[in-house]
Amino acid sequence: MSEEKLYAVKDDEGEYWDFGGKTNRFWSLLSVEVPVTDNKEIASTVAKATGGQVVALVEEPKKVVLTKEQAEIVDTARVSDIPATYISARTDEYNGEESLLINAFANGYTVEKEKKYLVELCGLVTTDGAKQYLTKKNGKWFACRRMPGMHQDFTDKELNAAPEWAQQLNREEVNDDAD
């Protein structure tokens, strides 16, 4: 995070000083041309002279991306008496995981999407020439053209539990940005 900060001066009514304005008074935020300055001394001088207060604007820290397992540790730490100790006891400090989870605890996190794969059954086509893909329904594995509503995008875990012949097939990562 950058050390550069921006400062606004706000009064008790919630209006802001216009650092670029032609008059010396506070305005609603929508009416202010230049609501901030990067000079803390100027902001402090204005606040002192007008009875306002300096408000430092800081960038919100970026949320870190965690695995589902790491997210569970952070969530459980929130209800722990000593969250940092809870996290520390469940992570490896030497690979940076501990500080990653402490950061997630403090600044928030998102959970990474699990990769999914499509398995084309090379050389296998329908009578009208459509490609066939590995499909699973009701515990049965079979070949089917690409169809909405059919289970054809699989996680590594699902494919590792598939019959041995299916585990040998080439996997193509599905880029599903719609979720």
Secondary structure as GFF3:
##gff-version 3
##sequence-region A 1 179
A	DSSP	beta_strand	6	10	.	.	.	ID=ss1
A	DSSP	beta_strand	16	17	.	.	.	ID=ss2
A	DSSP	beta_strand	26	27	.	.	.	ID=ss3
A	DSSP	three_ten_helix	29	31	.	.	.	ID=ss4
A	DSSP	alpha_helix	40	50	.	.	.	ID=ss5
A	DSSP	beta_strand	53	57	.	.	.	ID=ss6
A	DSSP	beta_strand	64	66	.	.	.	ID=ss7
A	DSSP	alpha_helix	68	77	.	.	.	ID=ss8
A	DSSP	alpha_helix	83	89	.	.	.	ID=ss9
A	DSSP	three_ten_helix	93	95	.	.	.	ID=ss10
A	DSSP	alpha_helix	97	107	.	.	.	ID=ss11
A	DSSP	beta_strand	109	111	.	.	.	ID=ss12
A	DSSP	beta_strand	116	118	.	.	.	ID=ss13
A	DSSP	beta_strand	120	125	.	.	.	ID=ss14
A	DSSP	beta_strand	131	137	.	.	.	ID=ss15
A	DSSP	beta_strand	140	144	.	.	.	ID=ss16
A	DSSP	beta_strand	153	154	.	.	.	ID=ss17
A	DSSP	alpha_helix	156	160	.	.	.	ID=ss18
A	DSSP	alpha_helix	164	167	.	.	.	ID=ss19
A	DSSP	beta_strand	172	174	.	.	.	ID=ss20
###
